[in-house]
Amino acid sequence: MLVMQPLQRSAVPLSSAEWTTLLSGAALWALALYIPLSAPLARLEAELSSTSLSENNQTTILVMSSLLLSAGVGVVLQLLMSWALGPGWGASLGLMAVLSGAFWSLASRADGDGSGSSKR
């Protein structure tokens, strides 16, 4: 008769290799989502412009809030992808998101210059 043994977890939830994969994947997702997540911060920028803060302080607040937002979303997205697909696949999808964003950015630039079309 088969007896089911309970899963035994180690005292440390993640090994150093798993932490490396998790953090690198989160950084890739944060990089991929930095520009799209910065767009909603325009309202914060408008509110900051009406305050008496100096231009340097306003810029610092905007950059830090954008970085924290993208890093937070990157960590959550990497955790979800790691849970659904495994840590390596989640990080790989983050890399693919960064590369596809760069590709589409370059493609739109080339299309805007007129060099991407063959009109006669």
Backbone as JSON, one array per atom type, in Angstrom:
{
  "sequence": "MLVMQPLQRSAVPLSSAEWTTLLSGAALWALALYIPLSAPLARLEAELSSTSLSENNQTTILVMSSLLLSAGVGVVLQLLMSWALGPGWGASLGLMAVLSGAFWSLASRADGDGSGSSKR",
  "N": [[0.84, -1.17, 0.0], [0.53, 2.22, -0.84], [1.91, 4.95, 0.85], [1.41, 8.29, 1.55], [3.84, 10.63, 1.95], [4.47, 13.55, 3.83], [5.46, 16.7, 2.43], [8.68, 17.9, 3.01], [10.06, 20.83, 4.0], [12.95, 22.86, 3.83], [14.69, 24.71, 6.43], [15.4, 27.21, 5.51], [13.64, 29.12, 3.27], [14.28, 29.7, 0.54], [16.97, 28.91, -1.59], [20.29, 30.26, -2.24], [20.67, 30.37, -5.0], [18.04, 30.37, -5.93], [17.16, 32.8, -4.87], [18.78, 34.52, -6.34], [17.79, 34.12, -8.94], [15.16, 34.96, -8.52], [15.49, 37.69, -7.79], [16.89, 38.72, -10.02], [15.01, 38.26, -12.02], [12.9, 39.86, -11.07], [14.09, 42.37, -11.32], [14.36, 42.48, -14.1], [11.65, 42.49, -14.88], [10.88, 44.88, -13.67], [12.4, 46.69, -15.14], [11.29, 46.28, -17.67], [8.73, 47.24, -17.24], [9.02, 49.86, -16.51], [8.71, 52.29, -18.07], [5.94, 52.07, -19.0], [4.65, 52.12, -16.5], [5.37, 54.57, -15.54], [3.88, 56.46, -16.8], [1.26, 56.85, -15.52], [2.07, 58.43, -13.44], [1.91, 61.06, -14.07], [-0.11, 62.58, -12.98], [0.77, 62.84, -10.35], [3.01, 64.38, -10.88], [1.79, 66.73, -11.79], [0.52, 67.54, -9.45], [2.74, 67.94, -7.82], [3.93, 70.09, -9.07], [2.37, 72.19, -8.32], [3.07, 72.65, -5.74], [5.29, 74.09, -3.23], [7.8, 73.07, -3.48], [11.26, 72.7, -4.42], [12.65, 72.48, -7.77], [14.54, 70.43, -7.99], [13.87, 68.78, -5.8], [11.3, 68.01, -6.54], [11.85, 66.55, -8.86], [13.41, 64.49, -7.78], [11.52, 63.22, -6.11], [9.67, 62.36, -8.04], [11.25, 60.58, -9.61], [12.06, 58.66, -7.69], [9.55, 57.68, -6.82], [8.63, 56.55, -9.2], [10.58, 54.57, -9.66], [10.23, 52.98, -7.34], [7.58, 52.14, -7.71], [7.75, 50.65, -10.12], [9.63, 48.71, -9.32], [8.26, 47.43, -7.23], [5.99, 46.38, -8.57], [7.4, 44.78, -10.35], [8.56, 42.86, -8.62], [6.25, 41.62, -7.58], [5.11, 40.63, -9.95], [7.14, 38.9, -10.82], [7.11, 37.05, -8.71], [4.55, 35.97, -9.08], [4.83, 34.87, -11.67], [6.89, 33.07, -11.16], [5.63, 31.37, -9.39], [3.64, 30.32, -11.02], [5.0, 29.29, -13.29], [7.59, 28.57, -12.61], [10.77, 29.57, -11.25], [12.93, 30.06, -13.09], [11.65, 30.27, -15.59], [9.98, 32.45, -15.17], [11.84, 34.55, -14.88], [12.99, 34.4, -17.4], [10.84, 35.15, -19.03], [10.66, 37.79, -18.19], [13.02, 38.81, -19.27], [12.41, 38.49, -21.97], [10.31, 40.3, -22.14], [11.66, 42.72, -21.75], [13.37, 42.72, -23.99], [11.49, 42.65, -26.1], [10.2, 45.07, -25.68], [12.3, 46.84, -26.21], [12.73, 46.18, -28.88], [10.25, 46.98, -30.09], [10.34, 49.67, -29.54], [12.58, 50.52, -31.03], [11.64, 49.82, -33.55], [9.41, 51.51, -33.85], [10.69, 53.95, -33.85], [12.23, 53.78, -36.18], [10.17, 53.6, -38.03], [8.97, 56.07, -37.68], [10.94, 57.76, -38.67], [10.79, 57.36, -41.34], [12.43, 55.67, -42.61], [11.77, 53.06, -42.5], [9.92, 52.42, -44.39], [9.08, 51.62, -47.8], [8.32, 53.49, -49.81], [7.56, 54.83, -53.03]],
  "CA": [[0.0, 0.0, 0.0], [1.28, 3.46, -0.91], [1.67, 5.91, 1.92], [1.83, 9.62, 1.16], [4.71, 11.3, 2.91], [4.34, 15.01, 3.71], [6.62, 17.41, 1.91], [9.5, 18.51, 4.05], [10.73, 22.03, 3.54], [14.13, 23.2, 4.62], [14.48, 25.84, 7.3], [15.52, 28.39, 4.68], [12.67, 28.9, 2.21], [14.87, 29.75, -0.79], [18.43, 28.84, -1.62], [20.87, 31.47, -2.82], [20.42, 30.35, -6.44], [16.65, 30.77, -6.14], [17.09, 34.24, -4.61], [19.39, 35.2, -7.48], [16.82, 34.06, -10.03], [14.02, 35.79, -8.15], [15.85, 39.11, -7.84], [17.19, 39.13, -11.4], [13.74, 38.3, -12.75], [12.17, 41.05, -10.62], [14.75, 43.52, -11.93], [14.0, 42.51, -15.52], [10.27, 42.93, -14.99], [10.84, 46.3, -13.33], [12.93, 47.4, -16.3], [10.32, 46.18, -18.75], [7.51, 47.98, -16.9], [9.35, 51.19, -15.99], [8.08, 53.34, -18.87], [4.47, 52.04, -18.92], [4.17, 52.49, -15.17], [5.69, 55.97, -15.28], [2.84, 57.31, -17.4], [0.25, 57.28, -14.55], [2.63, 59.37, -12.47], [1.73, 62.43, -14.55], [-0.96, 63.26, -12.01], [1.65, 63.22, -9.24], [3.83, 65.49, -11.36], [0.96, 67.93, -11.8], [0.33, 67.95, -8.05], [4.0, 68.46, -7.29], [4.24, 71.4, -9.66], [1.6, 73.22, -7.61], [3.62, 72.83, -4.39], [6.41, 75.03, -3.12], [9.06, 72.33, -3.49], [12.18, 73.1, -5.47], [12.64, 71.62, -8.95], [15.34, 69.23, -7.68], [13.1, 67.9, -4.91], [10.2, 67.43, -7.33], [12.42, 65.53, -9.74], [13.8, 63.36, -6.93], [10.31, 62.52, -5.69], [9.12, 61.66, -9.21], [12.11, 59.44, -9.99], [11.99, 57.62, -6.64], [8.24, 57.02, -6.84], [8.58, 55.72, -10.4], [11.42, 53.39, -9.42], [9.59, 52.12, -6.33], [6.4, 51.53, -8.31], [8.14, 49.59, -11.07], [10.27, 47.61, -8.58], [7.21, 46.7, -6.51], [5.22, 45.6, -9.55], [8.31, 43.76, -10.86], [8.67, 41.77, -7.64], [4.98, 40.9, -7.54], [4.95, 39.9, -11.21], [8.1, 37.79, -10.81], [6.6, 36.03, -7.79], [3.42, 35.29, -9.73], [5.34, 34.04, -12.76], [7.65, 31.97, -10.55], [4.67, 30.43, -8.82], [2.91, 29.65, -12.09], [5.84, 28.63, -14.28], [8.91, 28.23, -12.08], [11.59, 30.78, -11.18], [13.7, 30.29, -14.3], [10.76, 30.71, -16.67], [9.52, 33.8, -14.86], [12.93, 35.47, -15.21], [13.14, 34.39, -18.86], [9.78, 35.98, -19.59], [11.05, 39.17, -17.93], [14.01, 39.16, -20.28], [11.69, 38.61, -23.24], [9.55, 41.54, -22.1], [12.62, 43.81, -21.96], [13.82, 42.69, -25.38], [10.4, 43.03, -27.0], [10.0, 46.5, -25.53], [13.38, 47.51, -26.96], [12.47, 45.97, -30.31], [9.15, 47.82, -30.54], [10.8, 51.05, -29.47], [13.42, 50.75, -32.2], [10.8, 49.72, -34.75], [8.6, 52.72, -33.98], [11.61, 55.03, -34.21], [12.56, 53.62, -37.6], [8.97, 53.89, -38.79], [8.76, 57.5, -37.6], [11.93, 58.43, -39.5], [10.5, 57.12, -42.74], [13.41, 54.74, -43.18], [11.23, 51.72, -42.47], [8.98, 52.19, -45.47], [9.68, 51.61, -49.15], [7.42, 54.24, -50.69], [8.23, 55.37, -54.21]],
  "C": [[0.89, 1.24, 0.0], [0.88, 4.39, 0.22], [2.22, 7.25, 1.48], [2.66, 10.23, 2.28], [4.53, 12.81, 2.74], [5.62, 15.61, 3.16], [7.38, 18.04, 3.06], [10.24, 19.67, 3.44], [11.94, 22.27, 4.42], [13.81, 24.43, 5.47], [14.57, 27.16, 6.54], [14.59, 28.21, 3.49], [13.25, 28.89, 0.8], [16.38, 29.65, -0.67], [18.98, 30.09, -2.28], [20.67, 31.52, -4.34], [18.99, 30.78, -6.75], [16.47, 32.26, -5.88], [17.68, 35.02, -5.77], [18.44, 35.24, -8.65], [15.64, 34.98, -9.75], [14.35, 37.27, -8.29], [16.19, 39.56, -9.25], [15.92, 39.19, -12.23], [12.91, 39.52, -12.37], [12.78, 42.31, -11.23], [14.42, 43.62, -13.41], [12.57, 42.97, -15.73], [10.14, 44.4, -14.67], [11.35, 47.15, -14.49], [11.93, 47.4, -17.45], [9.1, 47.06, -18.49], [7.77, 49.41, -16.46], [8.63, 52.29, -16.76], [6.55, 53.26, -18.81], [3.92, 52.44, -17.55], [4.49, 53.93, -14.8], [4.61, 56.9, -15.81], [1.76, 57.73, -16.39], [0.77, 58.27, -13.51], [2.52, 60.82, -12.93], [0.85, 63.23, -13.59], [-0.16, 63.7, -10.8], [2.53, 64.4, -9.64], [3.05, 66.8, -11.38], [0.73, 68.45, -10.37], [1.6, 68.54, -7.46], [4.34, 69.83, -7.84], [3.49, 72.52, -8.97], [2.08, 73.43, -6.17], [4.79, 73.79, -4.41], [7.77, 74.32, -3.08], [9.95, 72.82, -4.63], [12.12, 72.08, -6.63], [13.42, 70.33, -8.7], [14.58, 68.26, -6.8], [11.94, 67.25, -5.66], [10.71, 66.32, -8.23], [12.81, 64.29, -8.95], [12.59, 62.55, -6.51], [9.7, 61.74, -6.86], [9.93, 60.44, -9.59], [12.01, 58.32, -8.97], [10.64, 56.92, -6.65], [8.09, 56.13, -8.06], [9.39, 54.45, -10.23], [10.78, 52.44, -8.41], [8.36, 51.43, -6.9], [6.79, 50.4, -9.25], [8.83, 48.43, -10.35], [9.24, 46.78, -7.83], [6.39, 45.83, -7.45], [6.1, 44.5, -10.13], [8.45, 42.58, -9.92], [7.39, 40.95, -7.6], [4.79, 40.06, -8.81], [5.91, 38.71, -11.28], [7.64, 36.68, -9.86], [5.44, 35.26, -8.4], [3.9, 34.37, -10.85], [6.15, 32.86, -12.22], [6.72, 30.92, -9.97], [3.98, 29.64, -9.92], [3.81, 28.8, -12.98], [7.16, 28.1, -13.74], [9.8, 29.46, -12.16], [12.37, 31.08, -12.46], [12.85, 30.81, -15.45], [10.25, 32.12, -16.42], [10.57, 34.84, -15.21], [13.13, 35.53, -16.72], [12.06, 35.23, -19.53], [10.04, 37.46, -19.33], [12.06, 39.66, -18.94], [13.34, 39.36, -21.63], [10.87, 39.91, -23.28], [10.45, 42.74, -22.33], [13.03, 43.87, -23.42], [12.71, 43.08, -26.35], [10.09, 44.51, -26.89], [11.05, 47.29, -26.28], [13.16, 47.37, -28.46], [11.37, 46.9, -30.82], [9.51, 49.29, -30.49], [11.66, 51.4, -30.68], [12.6, 50.72, -33.49], [9.95, 50.97, -34.93], [9.46, 53.92, -34.34], [11.94, 54.98, -35.69], [11.36, 53.96, -38.48], [8.68, 55.39, -38.79], [9.73, 58.29, -38.46], [11.63, 58.29, -40.98], [11.47, 56.15, -43.38], [12.87, 53.31, -43.21], [10.27, 51.42, -43.6], [9.67, 52.26, -46.82], [8.73, 52.28, -50.13], [8.2, 54.8, -51.86], [7.47, 56.54, -54.74]]
}
